[in-house]
Amino acid sequence: MTDQAVDTSGTAAGSAAGWATGEFFGRQRELKALRADIERAGLDTISGRKAPRARVLLIAGRPGSGRTALAGSLAASLADTYPDGALRARLTTPGGERVPTERTARALLDDLGIAAPPGAGEDELSEMVRDALSVRRALLLLDDAVDAEQVDPLLPDNSDCLVIATSQGPLTGIPDVRPCSIGGLESGAAVELLARFAGAVRVTVDPTAAAALAEECGGQPAALVLVGGWLTARPKSSVADVTKQLHDMPFDSAQPTGSRPLARSFRFVYESLPQTAARILRLLALAPAGLADAHTASALAGCSVSAAQSTLDDFAGLGLLRRDGVLYEVPGCLAPLLRALMEDRDRPAEVQLARARMLERTVRQLQSCRATTEPDGSAARKKMAGLPRALRFPNAFTAAEWLRIRQDALLASARIAVEDGELDTLARRLVAALVRALAAHRGTEAAAPELYGLHRLVLAVAERCSLHREQAAALLNLADLDAQTGRTQDALVRYRAALDAGRAAADPYATARAMESVGGAHQDLGDWPRGADWYGRALAQRLARGEHADAARLYGRLGTVHTYAGRYGDALRDWRAAASGHRRLGDLAGYARALSEVARVQEYAGRPEESMRTCQEAVEWARQAGEVRLRAALQLRLADTLDRLGDPAAARLHRSAAETLLEEEGSTCEIRSSSARD
């Protein structure tokens, strides 16, 4: 693998192939030392114990020192040693905030192809990562760690794995960590890097000036790339001229000593930009997850998409951005400098307006993305047709790819918008549009982990703005996902909170839905009396509002709870009420299913003859409703009942009838004959 010695790492977990950005210069001594550290015996080995965890190599250096590139080059050189692959995660956002371990672990699990349960906590997810790596020989690169607390939960309990971590300082608390501190490049490698941009001729004709320029940049790869990019854009400028101009620029005394060469080189390049381009560059500090495209830059600056695209290409040529496919990434070492410039040069109102334009553009793109899944002639399609051509997608596949590539940035945009708290209306629209787009293209089950986080964002905004109806909806969605993943107690707490919010909003739908869900949670916990009580409350509200279809369904849920509790008389009453409700509504299939449940309860109650008669009636109604699979299931139940009554010949006839029905249906699913209570 080749790689520039520049700290331009990404923001999420990714494969080793994604680390390559160009050529790798110098650092041979450090690479040799790191490889030697891998072979050297650890403290556990010396003491005669088997190493309980993966070995950790630490590359310590300032942002811009090339620590990420060095880690990537080392990882690439070890690819054959770790056949189960390499994983990467960045532990700090471009804005300098710690990435929660929960998010890092979820990204790593996604790269491993392991489905993480939505709403799972940090401990559960990090344990899943360790378990997955415990049976693999893999390499894990943890980039830009703030401290040992970010690294320790992710360390594999497997000495066959290797962890390479990058950080500004030591990772105190992790035993037997192998540190490698790096500074600037050696003079020869620094000049070689300059020649890569400025051209060999300009460096060869004045090697003294090139060495002096490398010294002015402190040998820092990021600073050298910036100055080299500037030289590339100005082929008539000499290396000596640039060296003199850079030397004459004062250092920023507010910066730490080790960061001053990079800050000065950045300021040198920035001040050479036209005013409009300089403003676009400053506003890229607002790009979510440090990722931008032409639409992002266009919305931030209020310029055309084509002008924004051209400007982004120029920035990439200058080393101010790193291009990754259709996206441009703000290097992590430059993000703080951009933010400081924006806060100094742009008024808060202008920054807020730029952020609002970016969010509005994103909302419209998400709406257009979702509309591609709608049928032709639908309202969403008509609305999409009215959008500018640049915001429309030609087909659903293109829209899905756009959503996949930008998912990390879109999720970051939603988080930032909610945390900011200044544009709550836009934040709510953005989250809602993202939820709909993910559900439409990926399905609610596949996108459940992302949807869980988005529902939490909706809840945060709703609570802050006292929007009780949205609060109830978010709580119900979160509780449903909790219940689906087995966290029934958590779901119960959220359902009760949703009930309170629904009552505060005077929302009868949310109130009834919450009461029914509370009953369902108690049912899942085996608390039949409370389950029946809450179903009864929800039923009373449905009956009072004349919602007969929902009332019929709730009668059935009450019948189920009573059946589980062994109260067969109450169960028969409720299932008959459910059957009556479905019949009044003209729902023949629902009526047949309710009768089948009446027959089941009669069988449990020790009344097989009544069960047979009811079951035969249900078969006839299922036939009229065209429910072939239900008819087959009922025929099998009749066969089981006849077996218990001592009539195997009749039982065989019913089983034969069930098989014939399924053959005619062409079903590949198997319905087993069983008398177990379900």
C-alpha positions as CSV (number, residue, x, y, z in Angstrom):
1,M,0.0,0.0,0.0
2,T,1.1,3.6,-0.6
3,D,0.2,6.5,1.4
4,Q,1.1,10.2,1.9
5,A,2.5,10.9,5.3
6,V,-0.5,13.1,6.1
7,D,-3.1,12.9,8.9
8,T,-6.2,12.8,6.7
9,S,-8.0,9.9,8.3
10,G,-11.7,9.2,7.9
11,T,-14.5,9.3,10.4
12,A,-15.8,5.8,10.6
13,A,-14.8,2.2,10.5
14,G,-13.5,1.1,7.2
15,S,-11.3,-1.5,5.4
16,A,-7.6,-1.2,5.1
17,A,-7.9,-0.5,1.4
18,G,-9.5,2.9,2.2
19,W,-6.2,4.1,3.8
20,A,-4.4,4.7,0.6
21,T,-4.2,8.3,-0.6
22,G,-0.9,8.6,-2.5
23,E,2.8,7.9,-1.9
24,F,4.4,7.2,1.4
25,F,7.6,9.1,2.3
26,G,10.2,8.3,4.9
27,R,9.5,6.8,8.3
28,Q,11.6,3.7,7.6
29,R,13.3,3.8,11.0
30,E,9.9,4.0,12.7
31,L,8.4,1.2,10.6
32,K,11.4,-1.0,11.4
33,A,11.0,-0.3,15.2
34,L,7.3,-1.0,15.1
35,R,7.8,-4.3,13.3
36,A,10.4,-5.2,15.9
37,D,8.0,-4.4,18.7
38,I,5.5,-6.9,17.3
39,E,8.1,-9.7,17.5
40,R,9.4,-8.7,20.9
41,A,8.2,-10.7,23.9
42,G,5.6,-9.0,26.1
43,L,5.5,-8.8,29.8
44,D,3.2,-11.8,30.1
45,T,5.4,-13.9,27.9
46,I,8.4,-13.0,29.9
47,S,6.6,-14.1,33.1
48,G,5.6,-17.4,31.5
49,R,1.9,-16.5,31.1
50,K,0.0,-16.5,27.8
51,A,-0.9,-13.0,26.7
52,P,-4.6,-12.5,27.5
53,R,-5.2,-9.7,25.1
54,A,-4.0,-8.3,21.7
55,R,-0.8,-6.4,21.7
56,V,-1.1,-2.7,21.3
57,L,1.3,-0.5,19.3
58,L,1.0,3.2,19.9
59,I,2.0,5.8,17.3
60,A,2.0,9.1,19.2
61,G,2.3,12.5,17.4
62,R,0.5,15.7,16.7
63,P,-2.2,16.1,14.1
64,G,-0.5,16.6,10.8
65,S,2.6,14.6,11.8
66,G,1.6,11.7,9.5
67,R,0.7,9.3,12.4
68,T,-2.3,8.0,10.6
69,A,-0.4,7.4,7.3
70,L,2.4,5.6,9.3
71,A,-0.2,3.4,10.9
72,G,-1.8,2.7,7.6
73,S,1.5,1.8,6.0
74,L,2.3,-0.5,8.8
75,A,-1.1,-2.2,8.6
76,A,-0.7,-2.7,4.9
77,S,2.7,-4.3,5.3
78,L,1.2,-6.7,7.8
79,A,-1.8,-7.7,5.6
80,D,-0.5,-11.2,4.9
81,T,0.1,-11.8,8.7
82,Y,-3.5,-11.2,9.6
83,P,-5.6,-13.2,7.2
84,D,-9.0,-12.2,8.8
85,G,-8.5,-8.7,7.6
86,A,-8.0,-5.2,9.0
87,L,-10.5,-2.9,10.6
88,R,-10.3,0.8,11.2
89,A,-12.2,3.3,13.4
90,R,-11.5,6.9,14.2
91,L,-12.2,7.8,17.8
92,T,-12.4,11.6,17.4
93,T,-14.7,13.7,15.2
94,P,-13.3,16.4,12.9
95,G,-14.6,18.9,15.5
96,G,-12.5,17.4,18.2
97,E,-15.2,15.6,20.2
98,R,-14.8,12.0,21.4
99,V,-16.7,9.4,19.4
100,P,-18.8,7.4,21.8
101,T,-17.7,3.8,22.2
102,E,-21.2,2.7,21.3
103,R,-20.9,4.3,17.9
104,T,-17.4,3.0,17.2
105,A,-18.4,-0.6,18.2
106,R,-21.4,-0.5,16.0
107,A,-19.4,0.6,13.0
108,L,-16.8,-2.1,13.6
109,L,-19.6,-4.7,13.9
110,D,-21.1,-3.5,10.6
111,D,-17.7,-4.0,8.9
112,L,-17.5,-7.5,10.4
113,G,-20.9,-8.2,8.9
114,I,-22.5,-8.7,12.4
115,A,-25.9,-7.3,13.0
116,A,-25.9,-5.2,16.2
117,P,-29.3,-5.0,18.1
118,P,-30.8,-1.5,17.9
119,G,-30.5,0.4,21.1
120,A,-27.8,-1.8,22.6
121,G,-25.5,-0.1,25.1
122,E,-21.8,0.5,25.0
123,D,-21.0,-2.5,27.2
124,E,-23.0,-5.0,25.1
125,L,-21.7,-3.7,21.8
126,S,-18.0,-3.6,22.8
127,E,-18.4,-7.1,24.2
128,M,-19.8,-8.2,20.8
129,V,-16.7,-6.7,19.1
130,R,-14.3,-8.5,21.4
131,D,-16.2,-11.8,21.0
132,A,-16.1,-11.4,17.2
133,L,-12.4,-10.8,17.2
134,S,-11.6,-13.5,19.8
135,V,-11.9,-16.1,17.0
136,R,-10.1,-14.1,14.3
137,R,-6.6,-13.2,13.5
138,A,-7.2,-9.6,12.6
139,L,-5.7,-6.2,12.8
140,L,-7.5,-3.2,14.4
141,L,-6.4,0.4,13.8
142,L,-7.9,2.8,16.3
143,D,-7.1,6.3,15.0
144,D,-6.9,9.5,17.0
145,A,-7.6,8.1,20.4
146,V,-8.2,10.7,23.2
147,D,-7.3,8.4,26.0
148,A,-7.1,4.8,27.1
149,E,-10.8,4.7,28.1
150,Q,-11.7,4.8,24.4
151,V,-9.3,2.0,23.4
152,D,-9.5,-0.5,26.3
153,P,-13.2,-1.6,25.7
154,L,-12.4,-2.6,22.1
155,L,-9.2,-4.6,22.8
156,P,-9.7,-8.2,21.6
157,D,-9.2,-10.9,24.2
158,N,-7.0,-12.7,21.7
159,S,-3.2,-12.5,21.5
160,D,-3.4,-13.4,17.8
161,C,-4.8,-10.0,17.0
162,L,-2.9,-6.7,16.8
163,V,-4.1,-3.2,17.7
164,I,-2.4,-0.1,16.2
165,A,-3.5,3.0,18.0
166,T,-2.7,6.7,17.1
167,S,-2.9,9.4,19.7
168,Q,-1.4,12.8,20.7
169,G,0.0,11.3,23.9
170,P,0.5,8.2,26.0
171,L,-2.4,5.7,26.6
172,T,-1.9,5.4,30.3
173,G,-3.7,2.5,31.8
174,I,-3.2,0.0,29.0
175,P,-0.5,-2.5,30.1
176,D,2.4,-3.4,27.8
177,V,1.6,-0.7,25.2
178,R,4.4,-0.1,22.8
179,P,4.8,3.6,22.1
180,C,6.4,5.1,19.0
181,S,6.6,8.9,19.1
182,I,7.1,10.7,15.8
183,G,7.9,14.3,14.9
184,G,8.8,15.9,11.6
185,L,10.2,13.9,8.6
186,E,13.9,13.7,8.0
187,S,15.2,16.3,5.6
188,G,15.6,13.9,2.7
189,A,12.1,12.5,2.9
190,A,10.6,16.0,3.4
191,V,12.4,17.3,0.3
192,E,11.2,14.2,-1.6
193,L,7.6,15.0,-0.6
194,L,8.0,18.6,-1.8
195,A,9.3,17.4,-5.1
196,R,6.2,15.1,-5.5
197,F,4.1,18.3,-5.7
198,A,6.4,21.1,-6.9
199,G,8.1,18.9,-9.5
200,A,11.6,17.5,-9.4
201,V,13.1,20.2,-11.6
202,R,12.3,23.1,-9.2
203,V,13.7,21.2,-6.3
204,T,16.8,19.9,-8.2
205,V,17.8,23.4,-9.4
206,D,17.7,24.8,-5.8
207,P,18.2,22.0,-3.3
208,T,19.3,24.4,-0.6
209,A,16.0,26.3,-0.8
210,A,14.0,23.1,-0.8
211,A,15.8,21.9,2.4
212,A,15.2,25.4,3.9
213,L,11.5,25.2,3.0
214,A,11.2,21.8,4.5
215,E,12.7,23.2,7.7
216,E,10.3,26.1,7.7
217,C,7.5,23.5,7.6
218,G,9.0,21.8,10.6
219,G,9.2,18.6,8.5
220,Q,5.5,18.1,9.2
221,P,3.9,16.2,6.3
222,A,0.6,18.1,6.4
223,A,2.4,21.5,6.2
224,L,4.6,20.2,3.3
225,V,1.6,19.0,1.4
226,L,-0.1,22.4,1.7
227,V,3.0,24.3,0.6
228,G,3.6,21.8,-2.1
229,G,0.0,22.1,-3.3
230,W,0.5,25.9,-3.5
231,L,3.6,25.4,-5.6
232,T,1.7,23.0,-7.9
233,A,-0.9,25.6,-8.6
234,R,1.7,28.2,-9.4
235,P,4.3,26.6,-11.7
236,K,6.2,29.9,-12.2
237,S,6.9,30.4,-8.5
238,S,10.3,29.3,-7.3
239,V,11.0,27.3,-4.2
240,A,13.2,30.1,-2.9
241,D,10.4,32.7,-3.2
242,V,8.0,30.5,-1.2
243,T,10.6,29.9,1.4
244,K,11.2,33.6,1.9
245,Q,7.4,34.4,2.0
246,L,6.8,31.6,4.5
247,H,9.8,32.7,6.6
248,D,8.5,36.3,6.8
249,M,5.2,35.2,8.1
250,P,5.1,35.3,11.9
251,F,4.1,32.2,13.9
252,D,0.8,32.2,15.7
253,S,1.8,32.5,19.4
254,A,-1.7,31.1,20.4
255,Q,-0.8,27.7,18.9
256,P,1.3,25.2,20.8
257,T,5.0,25.2,19.6
258,G,4.7,21.9,17.8
259,S,1.6,23.0,15.9
260,R,2.9,26.3,14.7
261,P,4.5,25.2,11.4
262,L,1.3,23.6,10.2
263,A,-0.8,26.6,11.3
264,R,1.6,29.0,9.5
265,S,1.6,26.9,6.3
266,F,-2.2,26.8,6.4
267,R,-2.5,30.5,6.8
268,F,0.0,31.1,4.0
269,V,-2.2,29.0,1.6
270,Y,-5.4,30.4,2.9
271,E,-4.4,34.0,2.4
272,S,-3.6,33.3,-1.2
273,L,-7.2,32.3,-1.9
274,P,-9.7,34.6,-3.6
275,Q,-12.2,36.1,-1.1
276,T,-15.1,33.9,-2.3
277,A,-13.1,30.7,-2.1
278,A,-11.7,31.6,1.3
279,R,-15.3,32.0,2.6
280,I,-16.3,28.6,1.2
281,L,-13.3,27.0,2.9
282,R,-14.1,28.6,6.2
283,L,-17.7,27.4,6.0
284,L,-16.6,23.9,5.4
285,A,-16.0,23.7,9.1
286,L,-19.8,23.2,9.3
287,A,-19.6,20.1,7.1
288,P,-21.0,17.2,9.1
289,A,-18.4,14.6,9.9
290,G,-16.0,16.7,7.9
291,L,-17.5,15.4,4.7
292,A,-18.8,17.6,1.9
293,D,-19.8,17.4,-1.7
294,A,-20.7,20.1,-4.2
295,H,-24.3,20.4,-2.9
296,T,-23.0,20.9,0.7
297,A,-20.5,23.6,-0.4
298,S,-23.1,25.2,-2.6
299,A,-25.7,25.4,0.2
300,L,-23.2,26.7,2.7
301,A,-21.8,29.5,0.5
302,G,-25.0,30.2,-1.4
303,C,-23.4,29.7,-4.8
304,S,-24.1,27.4,-7.8
305,V,-23.4,23.7,-7.6
306,S,-20.9,23.9,-10.5
307,A,-19.0,26.8,-8.9
308,A,-18.9,24.8,-5.7
309,Q,-17.6,21.7,-7.5
310,S,-14.8,23.7,-9.2
311,T,-13.8,25.2,-5.8
312,L,-13.7,21.9,-4.1
313,D,-11.5,20.5,-6.8
314,D,-9.1,23.4,-6.4
315,F,-9.0,22.8,-2.6
316,A,-8.2,19.2,-3.1
317,G,-5.3,20.2,-5.4
318,L,-4.0,22.5,-2.7
319,G,-4.1,19.8,-0.1
320,L,-6.8,21.6,1.8
321,L,-9.2,18.7,1.2
322,R,-8.9,15.0,0.5
323,R,-11.0,13.6,-2.2
324,D,-12.7,10.2,-1.5
325,G,-14.8,9.2,-4.5
326,V,-17.7,11.8,-4.8
327,L,-17.0,13.2,-1.3
328,Y,-14.4,15.6,0.0
329,E,-13.0,15.3,3.5
330,V,-11.6,18.0,5.7
331,P,-8.3,16.7,7.1
332,G,-8.6,16.3,10.9
333,C,-5.5,18.4,11.4
334,L,-7.1,21.4,9.5
335,A,-10.6,21.2,11.0
336,P,-9.7,23.2,14.2
337,L,-8.0,25.9,12.1
338,L,-11.0,26.2,9.8
339,R,-13.4,26.5,12.7
340,A,-11.2,29.2,14.4
341,L,-11.1,31.2,11.1
342,M,-14.9,30.9,10.7
343,E,-15.5,32.1,14.2
344,D,-13.1,35.0,13.7
345,R,-14.1,36.1,10.2
346,D,-17.9,35.3,9.9
347,R,-20.7,36.8,11.9
348,P,-22.8,34.4,13.9
349,A,-25.9,35.3,12.0
350,E,-24.1,34.4,8.7
351,V,-22.9,31.1,10.1
352,Q,-26.4,30.3,11.3
353,L,-27.9,31.1,7.8
354,A,-25.3,29.0,6.1
355,R,-26.1,26.1,8.4
356,A,-29.8,26.6,7.8
357,R,-29.3,26.5,4.0
358,M,-27.3,23.3,4.3
359,L,-30.0,21.6,6.4
360,E,-32.7,22.8,4.0
361,R,-30.8,21.4,1.0
362,T,-30.3,18.1,2.8
363,V,-34.0,17.8,3.6
364,R,-34.9,18.4,0.0
365,Q,-32.4,15.8,-1.2
366,L,-33.7,13.2,1.3
367,Q,-37.3,13.9,0.2
368,S,-36.3,13.4,-3.4
369,C,-34.3,10.2,-2.4
370,R,-37.4,8.7,-0.8
371,A,-39.7,9.8,-3.6
372,T,-37.8,7.4,-6.0
373,T,-39.4,4.5,-4.2
374,E,-42.9,5.7,-4.7
375,P,-45.0,4.7,-7.8
376,D,-45.2,6.9,-10.8
377,G,-48.0,9.5,-10.5
378,S,-47.8,9.6,-6.7
379,A,-47.8,12.9,-4.8
380,A,-44.2,12.4,-3.8
381,R,-43.2,11.8,-7.4
382,K,-45.0,14.9,-8.5
383,K,-43.3,16.9,-5.8
384,M,-39.9,15.6,-6.9
385,A,-40.6,16.6,-10.5
386,G,-41.0,20.2,-9.3
387,L,-37.5,20.2,-7.8
388,P,-34.4,21.6,-9.6
389,R,-32.7,19.0,-11.8
390,A,-29.7,18.9,-9.5
391,L,-31.8,17.7,-6.6
392,R,-33.6,14.9,-8.5
393,F,-32.5,11.3,-8.8
394,P,-32.9,9.4,-12.1
395,N,-33.9,6.2,-10.4
396,A,-34.2,4.3,-7.1
397,F,-30.8,2.6,-7.4
398,T,-29.0,6.0,-7.8
399,A,-30.9,7.4,-4.8
400,A,-30.0,4.3,-2.7
401,E,-26.3,4.6,-3.6
402,W,-26.4,8.3,-2.7
403,L,-28.0,7.5,0.7
404,R,-25.5,4.7,1.4
405,I,-22.4,6.8,0.6
406,R,-23.6,9.7,2.6
407,Q,-25.2,7.9,5.5
408,D,-22.4,8.7,8.0
409,A,-22.5,12.4,7.1
410,L,-26.3,12.5,7.2
411,L,-26.5,10.9,10.6
412,A,-23.8,13.3,11.8
413,S,-25.8,16.2,10.4
414,A,-28.9,15.1,12.3
415,R,-27.0,14.8,15.5
416,I,-25.3,18.2,15.2
417,A,-28.6,19.9,14.2
418,V,-30.4,18.5,17.3
419,E,-27.5,19.2,19.7
420,D,-27.2,22.8,18.4
421,G,-30.7,23.5,19.4
422,E,-30.9,26.8,17.4
423,L,-32.7,25.3,14.4
424,D,-35.2,22.9,15.9
425,T,-37.8,23.1,13.2
426,L,-35.2,22.3,10.5
427,A,-33.7,19.6,12.7
428,R,-37.1,17.9,13.1
429,R,-37.7,18.0,9.3
430,L,-34.2,16.6,8.7
431,V,-34.6,13.7,11.1
432,A,-38.1,12.9,9.8
433,A,-36.9,12.9,6.2
434,L,-33.9,10.7,7.0
435,V,-36.1,8.2,8.9
436,R,-38.4,8.0,5.9
437,A,-35.6,7.6,3.4
438,L,-33.8,4.9,5.3
439,A,-37.0,3.0,5.9
440,A,-38.0,3.3,2.2
441,H,-34.6,2.1,0.8
442,R,-33.3,-0.3,3.4
443,G,-36.5,-1.4,5.2
444,T,-37.3,-0.8,8.9
445,E,-35.7,-4.0,10.0
446,A,-32.3,-3.5,8.3
447,A,-32.2,0.1,9.3
448,A,-33.3,-0.4,12.8
449,P,-30.0,0.5,14.5
450,E,-29.9,3.9,12.7
451,L,-33.6,4.5,13.2
452,Y,-33.2,3.9,16.9
453,G,-30.7,6.7,17.1
454,L,-32.8,9.0,15.0
455,H,-35.9,8.4,17.2
456,R,-33.8,9.3,20.2
457,L,-32.9,12.6,18.5
458,V,-36.6,13.2,17.8
459,L,-37.3,12.6,21.5
460,A,-34.6,15.1,22.5
461,V,-36.1,17.8,20.4
462,A,-39.7,17.0,21.4
463,E,-38.8,17.2,25.1
464,R,-36.8,20.4,24.6
465,C,-39.7,22.1,22.8
466,S,-42.5,20.5,24.9
467,L,-44.0,18.8,21.8
468,H,-46.0,16.1,23.5
469,R,-47.4,14.4,20.5
470,E,-44.0,14.0,18.8
471,Q,-42.6,12.9,22.2
472,A,-45.2,10.2,22.4
473,A,-44.5,9.0,18.9
474,A,-40.8,8.9,19.5
475,L,-41.2,7.0,22.8
476,L,-43.5,4.5,21.1
477,N,-41.1,3.9,18.3
478,L,-38.2,3.4,20.7
479,A,-40.2,1.1,22.9
480,D,-41.2,-1.0,20.0
481,L,-37.5,-1.5,19.0
482,D,-36.7,-2.3,22.7
483,A,-39.4,-4.9,22.8
484,Q,-38.3,-6.5,19.5
485,T,-34.7,-6.9,20.9
486,G,-35.8,-8.4,24.2
487,R,-35.5,-5.4,26.4
488,T,-39.1,-5.7,27.6
489,Q,-38.6,-3.8,30.9
490,D,-37.1,-0.8,29.1
491,A,-39.9,-1.0,26.6
492,L,-42.5,-1.0,29.4
493,V,-41.0,2.2,31.0
494,R,-41.1,3.9,27.6
495,Y,-44.6,2.8,26.8
496,R,-45.7,4.3,30.2
497,A,-43.9,7.5,29.4
498,A,-45.6,7.6,25.9
499,L,-49.0,7.2,27.6
500,D,-48.3,10.2,29.8
501,A,-47.1,12.2,26.7
502,G,-50.2,11.1,24.7
503,R,-52.5,12.3,27.5
504,A,-50.7,15.6,27.8
505,A,-51.1,16.0,24.0
506,A,-54.8,14.9,24.2
507,D,-53.9,12.5,21.4
508,P,-56.4,9.5,21.6
509,Y,-54.4,7.5,19.1
510,A,-51.2,7.7,21.0
511,T,-53.0,7.1,24.3
512,A,-54.8,4.0,23.1
513,R,-51.7,2.7,21.3
514,A,-49.6,3.2,24.5
515,M,-52.2,1.4,26.7
516,E,-52.3,-1.5,24.3
517,S,-48.5,-1.7,24.2
518,V,-48.3,-1.6,28.0
519,G,-50.6,-4.6,28.0
520,G,-48.4,-6.3,25.4
521,A,-45.3,-5.7,27.5
522,H,-46.9,-7.2,30.6
523,Q,-48.0,-10.1,28.5
524,D,-44.4,-10.7,27.3
525,L,-43.3,-10.6,31.0
526,G,-45.9,-13.2,31.9
527,D,-47.9,-10.8,34.0
528,W,-51.3,-12.0,32.8
529,P,-53.5,-9.9,35.2
530,R,-51.8,-6.6,34.4
531,G,-51.8,-7.5,30.7
532,A,-55.6,-8.1,30.7
533,D,-56.1,-4.9,32.7
534,W,-54.3,-2.7,30.2
535,Y,-55.9,-4.4,27.2
536,G,-59.2,-3.8,28.9
537,R,-58.5,-0.1,29.3
538,A,-57.4,0.2,25.6
539,L,-60.6,-1.7,24.6
540,A,-62.8,0.6,26.5
541,Q,-61.3,3.7,24.7
542,R,-61.7,2.0,21.3
543,L,-65.3,1.1,22.0
544,A,-66.1,4.7,23.2
545,R,-64.6,6.1,20.0
546,G,-66.4,3.6,17.8
547,E,-63.2,2.1,16.5
548,H,-64.7,-1.3,15.9
549,A,-61.8,-2.9,13.9
550,D,-59.3,-2.1,16.7
551,A,-61.9,-3.2,19.3
552,A,-62.2,-6.6,17.6
553,R,-58.4,-7.0,17.6
554,L,-58.2,-6.1,21.3
555,Y,-60.9,-8.6,22.2
556,G,-58.5,-11.2,20.5
557,R,-55.5,-10.0,22.6
558,L,-57.6,-10.2,25.8
559,G,-58.6,-13.8,24.7
560,T,-55.0,-14.7,24.3
561,V,-54.0,-13.4,27.7
562,H,-56.9,-15.2,29.4
563,T,-55.9,-18.4,27.5
564,Y,-52.3,-18.2,28.8
565,A,-53.6,-17.6,32.3
566,G,-55.9,-20.7,32.1
567,R,-59.1,-18.6,32.4
568,Y,-60.8,-20.4,29.5
569,G,-64.3,-19.1,30.2
570,D,-63.1,-15.5,29.9
571,A,-61.0,-16.4,26.9
572,L,-64.0,-18.0,25.1
573,R,-66.1,-14.9,25.8
574,D,-63.4,-12.5,24.4
575,W,-62.7,-14.6,21.3
576,R,-66.4,-14.9,20.5
577,A,-66.6,-11.1,20.9
578,A,-63.7,-10.8,18.5
579,A,-65.3,-13.1,16.0
580,S,-68.6,-11.2,16.2
581,G,-66.8,-7.9,15.6
582,H,-64.9,-9.2,12.6
583,R,-68.1,-10.6,11.1
584,R,-70.0,-7.3,11.6
585,L,-67.1,-5.6,9.8
586,G,-67.3,-8.1,6.9
587,D,-63.8,-9.4,7.6
588,L,-64.3,-13.0,6.8
589,A,-60.7,-13.9,7.2
590,G,-60.6,-12.3,10.6
591,Y,-63.8,-14.1,11.5
592,A,-62.4,-17.4,10.5
593,R,-59.2,-16.8,12.5
594,A,-61.2,-15.8,15.6
595,L,-63.3,-19.0,15.3
596,S,-60.1,-21.0,15.0
597,E,-59.0,-19.5,18.3
598,V,-62.3,-20.3,19.9
599,A,-61.8,-23.9,18.8
600,R,-58.3,-23.9,20.3
601,V,-59.6,-22.7,23.7
602,Q,-62.4,-25.2,23.7
603,E,-59.8,-27.9,23.1
604,Y,-57.7,-26.6,26.0
605,A,-60.8,-26.5,28.2
606,G,-61.4,-30.3,27.5
607,R,-64.3,-29.9,25.2
608,P,-63.1,-31.7,22.0
609,E,-66.5,-32.2,20.4
610,E,-67.3,-28.5,20.6
611,S,-63.8,-27.7,19.3
612,M,-64.4,-29.9,16.3
613,R,-67.7,-28.3,15.4
614,T,-66.2,-24.8,15.8
615,C,-63.1,-25.8,13.8
616,Q,-65.3,-27.1,10.9
617,E,-67.2,-23.9,10.9
618,A,-64.0,-22.0,10.8
619,V,-62.8,-24.1,7.8
620,E,-66.0,-23.1,5.9
621,W,-65.5,-19.4,6.6
622,A,-61.8,-19.7,5.7
623,R,-62.8,-21.3,2.3
624,Q,-65.2,-18.4,1.7
625,A,-62.5,-15.9,2.5
626,G,-60.0,-17.6,0.2
627,E,-57.5,-18.3,3.1
628,V,-55.9,-21.5,1.9
629,R,-53.1,-21.7,4.5
630,L,-55.6,-21.1,7.3
631,R,-57.8,-23.9,5.9
632,A,-54.8,-26.2,5.8
633,A,-53.8,-25.3,9.4
634,L,-57.4,-25.9,10.6
635,Q,-57.5,-29.3,8.8
636,L,-54.4,-30.3,10.6
637,R,-55.9,-29.2,13.9
638,L,-59.0,-31.3,13.2
639,A,-56.7,-34.3,12.4
640,D,-55.0,-33.9,15.8
641,T,-58.3,-33.7,17.6
642,L,-59.6,-36.8,15.8
643,D,-56.4,-38.7,16.8
644,R,-57.0,-37.8,20.4
645,L,-60.7,-39.0,20.0
646,G,-59.5,-42.3,18.6
647,D,-60.5,-41.9,15.0
648,P,-57.2,-42.2,13.0
649,A,-59.0,-42.9,9.7
650,A,-60.8,-39.5,9.7
651,A,-57.6,-37.8,10.9
652,R,-55.7,-39.2,7.8
653,L,-58.4,-37.7,5.6
654,H,-58.0,-34.2,7.1
655,R,-54.2,-34.4,6.8
656,S,-54.6,-35.5,3.2
657,A,-56.9,-32.5,2.6
658,A,-54.4,-30.1,4.2
659,E,-51.6,-31.5,2.0
660,T,-53.7,-31.1,-1.1
661,L,-54.5,-27.5,-0.2
662,L,-50.9,-26.6,0.3
663,E,-49.9,-28.3,-3.0
664,E,-52.5,-26.3,-4.8
665,E,-51.3,-23.1,-3.1
666,G,-47.7,-23.9,-4.2
667,S,-46.5,-23.1,-0.7
668,T,-42.9,-24.0,0.3
669,C,-43.6,-23.4,3.9
670,E,-44.3,-26.3,6.2
671,I,-47.2,-26.4,8.6
672,R,-46.6,-28.9,11.3
673,S,-49.4,-30.8,13.0
674,S,-49.1,-30.0,16.7
675,S,-51.3,-29.8,19.7
676,A,-48.8,-27.6,21.7
677,R,-50.3,-24.4,23.1
678,D,-49.0,-21.4,21.2
